[in-house]
Amino acid sequence: MNGLTMPPLRTRSLLLVLLSVGLLYYSSDRLPLSSNFRGLKIAPDSHRHHDDAGSISTAAVARAGEVLLVSAFFPLNESRHSDREYEKFLGTFLGSIQSPIHFFTPPEIAPLVRRKRGSLPITINSSYADPFDVPPVQGLYHYYDKMRRWQNKDRETEGPGLYALRTAKPWFLTEAVKNYERELASGSQSIRYAFWVDVGSFYDGLKVRGWPNVERVESAFREGAETTGRSEGELIFFPMNDVPNPTMQWWKEDMGPLSRNFAQTSFFGGTPNAIEWWKRVYLKYHDYWLFNREAFVGQDETMFNSLSLLFPGRIITVWPRDPHAPAALGDKADPLGVCGNLRWYFRYFFASRTERRRLGAFFKSRVWRMPWQIFSPVEECRLTRVLGMEDVLRRNFGAKWDPPKAELDLNADYRPKPQ
C-alpha cells in the first residue's frame, strides 16, 4: 500500500466501520480467525482545546461521554479510493471528534488508528481479522460470493467483504455498547445513545469537535417522541435522502429489500435498547430474504428502506430536502441554504449552536459560483425539524396508507442447517 504505513497484509480487508463515501474499502480473502476481544483503550484529555473549533467547555466534553460513536476499518480488495484517501478520511474523523469512539479493525491496522486518534478517547477492538470472522456473517462467504452475481452494477468496486461489513453494522453497534459498558468503572456515567458513523462521512475534510452534541441528540429524540407518540427509548434515528416512489406503497414483506434512493445508512442509532431491537430485526430479515427468497441483501440501504415501511412508527429521521419544512427556502437545490452535500447533513444537524455557526462558515467558503453570481447573497445552512417516518410515508403515499403487515417470526431460525 502506497500511502499507509502498515505491515504487509496477507489479505486486504479494511472496512471502515466508519464506513464512507461508498464505504471506503478494499475486499478480502480469508484471514485467520481472531476470536478474543483485544481492546486498546486510550483515555481522553478533557482539558484539550482547539482554537479552530470554538470554545468547548470541560462540562461539554464530560457530557460527550454519554454518546458513543462506533465505526470500523477493514482493508478490502475492491475499492473506490486510494490508500492516501483512506488515510486522509481516517485522520479527519479520528483526529477531531471528542466523543468516545469504539473502532473495529484488524490487529495490523490498530497502530494506524491509534496514531490518528492521538490522545482522544477510543477503544480499538481488534478481535476480528477479517469481515467474515464477525459473528453475524461467519460462514456466509460462499453465499455472499454467489449473491454478488445477482448484482448488475458495482461488481468492480463491491464484493463479499463489503456486503459482510454492511450486514455487520447493526451488530458492531450493539457489541460496542456492551464492550464499552463493561469497561466503565462502577458508578461511572453510562452510555445513553450510540451511533454508527461511516468514516467517509467526513470525506470533505470537515472537522467537528464536540459532536454529536448531547443536548442536540436529546432534543432530537424528545421531538421524535412527541411526533411519534413513542418513548425516546424505542426510537431509531437515521437520515433520509428522498421519499420512496409512490408505487412503493404496495410493497409487501415477501417482495424482499426495496431498491430506492431513500434511507441514508451512513449514520444511525439510538438508545441501547433501541439499537438492540434494530439489530435483531435487521438480521432476521436479512436471513429470511437471503435464504428463503434468494434476494440480494448486500446493500444496507435497501434493507433500511424495507424496514422503514414495515416499522415506520419506531423510526425518526431528518429530511433536508423536505419541501414543507418550516426552515425550507424555495431553492430546490439548497432548500436549507448552503449545507454542503445534503447526504451528510446530519453532521450539521447534531452539532451545537456554536459549532453550527462554524460549519455554516465552512460550507459557505466552499461554494463555487459563476462570475455573475459573486455579489448574490449566499444563504447560510439552517437547522430543520425531526420527522416521524410514518408521517413522511403517509404524506407521500396518502393519508389512508397503512404499513404492510410484519409477519416474520423473529424467534425462528431462517438459516440453512449445516450438512
HELIX and SHEET records of a PDB file:
HELIX    1   1 ASP A   51  ALA A   53  5                                   3    
HELIX    2   2 THR A   58  ALA A   64  1                                   7    
HELIX    3   3 ASP A   83  LEU A   94  1                                  12    
HELIX    4   4 PRO A  107  ILE A  109  5                                   3    
HELIX    5   5 ALA A  110  ARG A  117  1                                   8    
HELIX    6   6 PRO A  131  ASP A  133  5                                   3    
HELIX    7   7 PRO A  135  VAL A  137  5                                   3    
HELIX    8   8 TYR A  141  ARG A  148  1                                   8    
HELIX    9   9 PRO A  160  GLU A  183  1                                  24    
HELIX   10  10 GLY A  200  PHE A  202  5                                   3    
HELIX   11  11 VAL A  214  THR A  228  1                                  15    
HELIX   12  12 GLU A  232  GLU A  234  5                                   3    
HELIX   13  13 PRO A  246  TRP A  250  5                                   5    
HELIX   14  14 GLU A  253  MET A  255  5                                   3    
HELIX   15  15 PRO A  272  ARG A  293  1                                  22    
HELIX   16  16 ASP A  300  LEU A  310  1                                  11    
HELIX   17  17 PRO A  312  ARG A  314  5                                   3    
HELIX   18  18 LEU A  342  TRP A  344  5                                   3    
HELIX   19  19 PHE A  346  PHE A  349  1                                   4    
HELIX   20  20 ARG A  353  SER A  365  1                                  13    
HELIX   21  21 PRO A  371  GLN A  373  5                                   3    
HELIX   22  22 MET A  389  PHE A  397  1                                   9    
SHEET    1   A 9 GLY A  39  ILE A  42  0                                        
SHEET    2   A 9 ILE A 122  ASN A 125 -1                                        
SHEET    3   A 9 ILE A 101  PHE A 104  1                                        
SHEET    4   A 9 VAL A  67  ALA A  72  1                                        
SHEET    5   A 9 TYR A 193  VAL A 197  1                                        
SHEET    6   A 9 PHE A 267  GLY A 270 -1                                        
SHEET    7   A 9 ILE A 236  PHE A 237 -1                                        
SHEET    8   A 9 ILE A 315  THR A 317  1                                        
SHEET    9   A 9 LEU A 387  GLY A 388 -1                                        
END                                                                             
